[in-house]
């Protein structure tokens, strides 16, 4: 029996809560649940502690882990993303604003990451919301899907195998 294939018009929203939404939306979001064979504490540390973030995500990080705190994420030879933490529940979830450097006029999107124990490991639920369905947002959305999938797989690799998959040739 083959894998199920889904077909849907591009004007419909992306995968939401495991199902394709069947009504057109003005904004889109990316939802990436990922199971990691690590404790919830290890996964939460990996998404909130600068010294662990740099092992799988960016080259330099500062982050004030509290609601209203700020963050700065920098990639060598690339952009610096800065923003505010909008939600912080220690050991459970973090949410923050996300804006593309040089494209500030487009507005701000939101990232939310939450952890929950599951079968001896952790489910990390990643959501990036607030993408318009028009203009420059279309390319940003497609690029974000690729980028976040890449980094979530790298996080899994670093925590499960202590192996960073990033290469300077990836971009």
C-alpha positions, 0 to 999 in steps of 0.5 A: 500500500502506497503513501497517502498523497494530499492535493490542495490549492495553494490558496489554502493554509498549510498543515494545521494540527495534522490536517489541511485547512479547507478554507482560504486564510489571510495568513499561514503558519508552519507546524513542525512536531518532532520527536527527540530521544532526549529529556524535556529538560535537554530539549528545552535547554537546547531552545532557550540556552545560548550556549546550546542554541549555537550547537545546532542553530546559529553562530552567536546567541543572546537570550533573556529567558523571561516574558518581555526579554530580548534575543539576538541570533547571528549567523556568521556571514549572514543576518542577525535576527532580534526580537522580544520574548512574548511568552516564557514558561520554564521547562514548557514553552517559549514564544517570540517575535520574528522579523527578517532583517532588511524586510522590517516593513513587512511586519513581524511573525511569531515563533512558539516552541513547546516541549512535552514528554512522550514515550521516554523522549520529548515531542517538540512542537514548533509553530511559526505563524503570521505569514501573509499569503501575498507578495514577498511573504510567499517566498519567505514562507517557502524559505522558512519551511525549508530552513526550519525543517533543516534546523529541526532535523539538526537539533534532533541530530545534535541531541540524539547523536551529538552530531552537527549536520550544518555545513558552510556549503548548505546555503 
